[in-house]
Amino acid sequence: MERAFNRLKQWRGIATRYDKYALTFLGGVLLAATIMTTRTASRN
């Protein structure tokens, strides 16, 4: 779990994001997590 948070923090758009709405920020986090998940799934 800690590795996932560290990978997510490497995304500059997520780490330095200051959105007006929390829902917009959550959408960006979910998008980044989905991309990371599909990339790791395709390697196996």
VOGU-3710 file (C-alpha; in Angstrom, 3 decimals, decimal comma):
1> merafnrlkq> 0,000/0,000/0,000  2,819/2,369/0,812  4,362/1,789/-2,611  1,097/2,743/-4,262  1,032/6,070/-2,416  4,648/6,741/-3,360  3,918/6,028/-7,019  0,895/8,274/-6,869  2,985/11,095/-5,385  5,344/10,857/-8,370
11> wrgiatrydk> 2,563/12,126/-10,615  3,273/15,851/-10,670  -0,300/16,695/-11,615  -1,605/14,936/-8,525  1,120/15,953/-6,081  0,877/19,674/-6,862  -2,821/19,894/-7,571  -4,901/22,634/-6,014  -8,419/22,147/-7,305  -11,394/24,178/-6,294
21> yaltflggvl> -13,492/21,077/-5,723  -12,525/17,891/-3,911  -14,477/15,854/-6,451  -12,219/17,083/-9,253  -9,125/16,126/-7,268  -10,615/12,701/-6,533  -11,237/12,203/-10,247  -7,578/12,920/-10,995  -6,444/10,508/-8,292  -8,752/7,778/-9,581
31> laatimttrt> -7,576/8,311/-13,145  -3,923/8,054/-12,126  -4,632/4,954/-10,011  -6,470/3,312/-12,910  -3,585/3,977/-15,291  -1,066/2,618/-12,773  -3,188/-0,482/-12,218  -3,525/-1,252/-15,921  0,190/-0,747/-16,517  1,155/-3,150/-13,733
41> asrn> -1,494/-5,664/-14,815  -0,193/-5,683/-18,387  3,350/-6,477/-17,187  2,261/-9,691/-15,480
//
